[in-house]
């Protein structure tokens, strides 16, 4: 009798435990989601998982739920984990953890569309050599619409990849591609949902030819010599050049003079910027930038440094004439380089050129391409008061030249009031029109050539300065040079 009572007690306890400790049913999770508006629910596995720690016990079940969108026949799927906590002898829903989402019902691009996009995209050529890759839709493309305007899928490509410096393999591989649809003005915007059906495809923004993704089959091995490998360019570089050349040709042409020297090139570059002609300035940049601003071996595809400089030039030309004088005051010059002050005589610009073959190329351009309002206002107020004179490029008649040892007379500050005699003792190595004059009666100084005139051998009275030059015989004939009557 005792055994029967014990057996009955054990059975009742087991039934009570089963009813109170069994995990929540799938029906309960389906009801929870459909109560929130889901129109379908699927589970990713046959059962959920119970987790236990010293202080907690909870149950997790992964489910995929289907939801309506504002667009008819297009649905949103969400994969989430649903958690139930075991407390006070029963299971209670706690929260959900979002995992991923995708859309269902959006028409997929056709294989013809996809191949055409890839064949016209530099991204699709990365890592390929010798010939363009052959693309086709993978056997299992697995289209995944992340948003109304973004889809990812698998592509199969046959192409030559680099194995070592001289060895290449022709392989067949699978890799993912992501495409975006144009939501207006050639841009992607996942909030522009109403036009996704009629929008055009944008160029590929994500593609990866990789032997680490999916299965790769080696079809052929190709070896080349070290000499061939040294100058070998991949298909992405070659295709990029083709695109860049076409874009450059479409921009139009520019007549760049055959410069006789570096100064002539620098002055011409300055004048183009000063003109304010943005198109001409951009063309000048593309046709005159040094080779190190382009991708290796290319004369059309800019590298990142080149792209930034061209962008600076395009922006800088807008305010260049406001910031700099037509004939700016020179800060420093040397072979192939000129530094010049802005109109406020505060900051300075810099133009540098170097010769590549028979042509002068821009090696550097520094200027206030993004001046702030205070700099612009200061330069406007300064107007032309700090400007200099036209730079002598050496191709036209320039100011009178002097040699070390020449006896000279200086029209002090060009005012025609004070004149002093002296001798040329130095010539500025960076500015051939600037001379160091050792005066007969005052402290020596650097003087601009336009304020200097030659004089004959001094007589016994020439060692003294004078403020009345017209009375000195040695000053005869210099009035015209100094603009005096």
Long-range contacts (C-beta under 8 A, 24 or more apart in sequence): 20-89, 20-90, 21-86, 23-48, 23-50, 23-59, 23-61, 23-84, 23-91, 24-59, 24-61, 24-84, 24-91, 24-93, 26-61, 29-61, 29-63, 29-82, 30-63, 32-82, 32-93, 33-63, 33-65, 37-67, 37-68, 38-65, 38-66, 38-67, 39-66, 39-67, 39-68, 39-75, 40-65, 40-66, 41-65, 41-66, 44-79, 56-85, 57-85, 57-86, 58-83, 58-84, 58-85, 58-86, 58-94, 59-83, 59-84, 59-86, 59-91, 60-84, 62-99, 66-104, 69-103, 69-193, 70-193, 71-148, 71-193, 71-194, 71-196, 73-105, 74-103, 74-104, 74-105, 74-106, 74-148, 75-103, 75-104, 75-105, 76-101, 76-102, 76-103, 76-104, 77-101, 77-102, 77-103, 77-104, 101-146, 102-144, 102-145, 102-146, 103-145, 103-146, 103-147, 103-148, 104-145, 106-145, 106-148, 106-151, 106-196, 107-197, 108-141, 108-143, 108-151, 108-153, 109-151, 109-179, 109-201, 111-136, 111-137, 113-201, 114-153, 114-155, 114-177, 114-179, 117-179, 117-201, 117-203, 117-204, 118-155, 118-177, 118-204, 118-207, 120-203, 121-203, 121-204, 121-207, 122-236, 122-239, 122-240, 122-243, 123-203, 123-204, 123-205, 123-206, 123-207, 123-236, 124-177, 124-204, 124-207, 125-234, 125-235, 125-236, 125-239, 126-207, 126-208, 126-209, 126-234, 126-236, 127-159, 127-161, 127-162, 127-209, 127-210, 127-234, 127-236, 128-157, 128-159, 128-160, 128-161, 128-209, 128-234, 128-235, 128-236, 129-159, 129-160, 129-161, 129-162, 129-168, 129-232, 129-234, 129-235, 130-160, 130-168, 130-222, 130-235, 131-159, 131-160, 131-235, 132-159, 132-235, 132-239, 133-157, 133-158, 133-159, 133-209, 133-235, 134-158, 134-159, 138-174, 138-214, 147-190, 148-181, 148-190, 148-193, 148-196, 149-180, 149-181, 149-183, 149-188, 149-189, 149-190, 149-192, 149-193, 149-196, 149-199, 150-178, 150-179, 150-180, 150-181, 150-188, 150-190, 151-178, 151-179, 152-176, 152-177, 152-178, 152-179, 152-206, 153-177, 154-214, 155-207, 157-209, 158-219, 159-209, 159-235, 160-222, 161-209, 161-211, 162-234, 163-221, 165-226, 165-229, 166-223, 166-224, 166-225, 166-226, 166-228, 166-229, 167-221, 167-222, 167-223, 168-221, 168-222, 168-223, 168-224, 169-218, 169-219, 169-220, 169-221, 169-222, 170-218, 170-219, 170-220, 170-221, 170-222, 171-211, 171-216, 171-217, 171-218, 171-219, 172-216, 172-217, 172-219, 173-209, 173-210, 173-211, 173-213, 173-214, 173-215, 173-216, 173-217, 174-213, 174-214, 174-215, 174-216, 175-207, 175-208, 175-209, 175-210, 175-213, 175-214, 176-206, 176-207, 176-208, 176-213, 177-204, 177-206, 177-207, 178-204, 178-205, 178-206, 178-207, 179-204, 179-205, 180-205, 231-297, 233-296, 233-297, 237-295, 237-296, 237-297, 237-298, 237-301, 240-295, 240-298, 240-301, 241-295, 241-298, 241-299, 241-300, 241-301, 244-298, 244-300, 244-301, 244-302, 245-300, 248-286, 248-300, 251-279, 251-282, 251-283, 251-286, 252-279, 252-283, 253-283, 254-280, 254-283, 254-284, 254-287, 256-284, 256-287, 256-288, 256-359, 259-360, 260-393, 260-394, 260-395, 261-393, 261-394, 261-395, 262-335, 262-336, 262-353, 262-355, 262-360, 263-338, 263-391, 263-392, 263-393, 263-394, 264-393, 264-394, 264-395, 265-353, 265-360, 266-337, 266-338, 266-351, 266-353, 266-391, 267-391, 267-393, 269-351, 269-353, 269-362, 269-365, 270-324, 270-328, 270-338, 270-340, 270-351, 271-326, 273-313, 273-316, 273-317, 273-320, 273-324, 273-367, 274-320, 274-321, 274-324, 274-326, 275-317, 275-321, 276-317, 276-318, 276-320, 276-321, 277-317, 278-314, 278-317, 278-318, 281-313, 281-314, 281-317, 282-310, 282-313, 282-314, 284-313, 285-309, 285-310, 285-313, 285-314, 285-362, 286-310, 288-360, 288-361, 288-362, 289-361, 289-362, 290-354, 290-356, 290-361, 290-362, 290-363, 291-356, 291-361, 309-365, 312-365, 312-367, 312-369, 313-365, 313-369, 315-369, 315-370, 316-367, 316-368, 316-369, 316-370, 319-368, 319-369, 319-371, 319-376, 320-367, 322-371, 322-376, 322-379, 322-380, 323-349, 323-367, 323-368, 323-371, 323-375, 323-376, 323-379, 324-349, 324-367, 324-379, 325-384, 325-386, 325-387, 325-388, 326-387, 327-387, 327-388, 327-389, 327-390, 327-391, 328-387, 328-388, 329-386, 329-387, 329-388, 330-388, 330-391, 330-431, 332-430, 333-430, 333-431, 334-429, 334-430, 336-363, 337-364, 338-391, 340-388, 341-386, 342-368, 342-375, 342-379, 343-378, 343-379, 343-380, 343-382, 343-383, 343-384, 343-385, 343-386, 343-387, 344-375, 344-378, 344-379, 344-381, 344-382, 344-386, 345-382, 345-386, 346-375, 346-378, 347-375, 389-450, 392-433, 398-433, 399-433, 399-449, 399-450, 400-449, 400-452, 400-453, 400-454, 400-481, 401-432, 401-449, 402-427, 402-435, 402-449, 402-452, 402-454, 403-427, 406-454, 407-454, 407-455, 407-456, 407-457, 407-458, 408-435, 408-437, 408-452, 408-453, 408-454, 408-455, 409-452, 409-453, 409-454, 409-455, 409-469, 409-474, 409-475, 409-478, 410-437, 410-439, 410-447, 410-451, 410-452, 410-453, 411-451, 411-452, 411-453, 411-478, 411-482, 412-451, 413-451, 414-450, 414-451, 414-482, 414-483, 416-482, 416-483, 416-484, 417-467, 418-467, 419-465, 419-466, 419-467, 419-469, 419-475, 420-465, 420-466, 421-455, 421-458, 421-462, 421-463, 421-465, 421-466, 421-474, 424-452, 439-465, 440-464, 440-465, 441-465, 451-482, 453-478, 453-481, 453-482
